[in-house]
């Protein structure tokens, strides 16, 4: 569903140019014919503007999975379709451009529904990671199996057990010795881990 955002964004920006030109032409014809009741030229200009905005939003967000981006596209494309269909007149192509906006609004709604499950899964993973991090001991924790870490005393980030400095805030870490195998804290004079028996380097 990501590619449709890029394609629809590029096409919408290209359509902006076409619709703007056609709207100006319709407006000039309406002025020359003294046809003040026909608003299709102004409606076309509004559709062109909304398609330009939606095209920019769509091309900027095409790689991102976000509820807000999809909702914004639904609203913008929906407004373009509404403006186009409500201002049909001598500008007959306005029905085509409005239909394009409606199709894009529907695709954005499908993308929102489809990606909602992915976003919820990502949020659940982030919450479970945070829970593991909060339940760990203050000095040593194992976030990923066989990947012992320690906590930075300054920013409380979980960092590699062998780090001399925090990779998040740069704080120099106190000299502590840990077992490379199980992460157990070791006294400076210990040669072997008291938990698993691994020789200290």
N, C-alpha and C positions, 0 to 999 in steps of 0.2 A: 504493500500500500504506500510505500515511500515514493516510488517512482511517479505515481500519478500526481503527487504534489509538484514535483519538478516540471513535469510535462504540462500540467494545467496552468502552473505559474507562468511558464514561458509563453504558452499560447494566449493566456489572458493578457499579458503585457503586449503581445503582438496585436491582439484584437483591440486593445485600447487605441492604438494608432488608427486602425481601420474605422472603428466606430466613431472616433473623434472627427475624422475627415467626413464621414457620412453625416454625422450630426450637424456639422457646420453647413454642409451642402443642403440638408433638409431645412435648416434654419433660414438660409438665404432664399430658398424657394418659397418658404412660408412668408417671408417679408415681402418678396416681390409680388406674391399673389394676394397680399393682405389677408392671409389666413391666420388670424390671431387665435383661433380656437384650437388649432392643432398644436399639441405639446410634445409630439414625438421627437422633435429635434432636441428639446431640453431633456426629455427622458433618455434619449440616446447619450447625451453628454453625461448624465448621472450614471448610467450603466457603464460607460467608458471609464469614469472615475473609479467606481467601485471595482471594476475588473482590474484596473491598474493597482489599486491597493491590495486586492486579494492576490494578484499575481506576485507582488513584492513579498507579501507575507508567506505565500506558498513556496516561493523559491528560497526564501531565507530559512524556513522551517522544514524543508523537505527531508533532511536527515534526522530530525528530532522526533521523538515520540512524546507528544505532550497533549494533555486534554485541552489546555488553554488555546493552543494553536489551532486544533481542530474546531473548537467552539468558535473561535474568531473567524475561521474560514466559512463555517456554516452561516454565521451572521452576515458577513460581508457579501458572500455569493448570494445568500437569500435576499438581502436588500437589493442587489443588482437585478435579480429575477423579478422581484416585486415592482421595482421602478420601471423595468422594461415592459412587463405585461400590463401595468396600469396606465402606461402612456402610449399604447399602440395607436398609430394613426397613419399618416402618409409614409412614414418610415417603416416599410414592411420588413426590412431586415432586422428590425428590433426584436421581432419574435424569435429569430434564430439566436441572436446574442443572449436574449433572456433565457432561452432554453439551455444554452451552454452554461449560464450561471446557475440555473436550477440543477443541472446534472452535476456540476462541481459541488454544489451544496449537499446533494445527496451522497456523493462520494466522500465528502468530509464527514458526514454523519456515519457512514459505514466505517470509515477509518477510526472515528471516535469510539464506536462500539467495539471494533476489533482490537484496538490498542488498549482499551480499558483493562482487559484481562492482563496484558503484558505489564502495564503500569502497576496494577495491584500486586502482581507477582514480584516485581522489583521492590515495591515498598515493603512487602512481607519479608523478603530477603534482607533488606536493610534493617528492619526492626529486629530480626533474629540475630544478625551480626552485632547490633548494638546491645542486645540482651546478653550475648556471650561475653562481650567486652565489659559490661557492667558487673557481671557475676564473677569475673576473674579476680584472683588475688591481687593485692596492690603492687607487688614487685614482679611477679612472674605470671604469665598466662599463656595458654596455648589456644590461639584462635583457630588455627588450621592444624590438623593432626601432624605431628612430627615437625612443627615449625615453632619452637619456643621463642617467646618474646618477653620483653620487660617493659615497664612503664616509665616514661619520662617523668621525672619529678616536677618539671616546670609546666608542661602542657598536657600531661597525662596521656600522650599518644602511645600506642603499642608499637614498639620498634624491635628490630632484630636484636637478639640477645648478645651478639658480639659487637654491637655498635659502640663506639666511643663517644659519639655525639648524636643528638636527636636529629632525625632527618626532617622533622617538621619545624622545630623552633631553633635548632642549632645549639641547644644547651649541652655543655660538656657533662657527660654522665659520670657518676662516681665509679671508681674502680670496683667492680663486683665480678665475681667469678661464678660461672654457671656451667653445669654439665651440658655439653653439646648434644648429648643424646636425649636426655629427658627434661632439661631445663631446671633441674634442682639447684638452689643456691649452694655454692661451695665456699668454705673458708679459704683465705689466701694460702694456708699451708697444706691444704688437702691435695693429695696427688691422685686420688680416685674418688668417684662419686659415691656417696653413702647410700644412694637410692638404687642405682642400677649397676654400679661397679665399673663404669667406663673411665678409662685413664684420661686425666686432664692434660690438655696440650700446653 
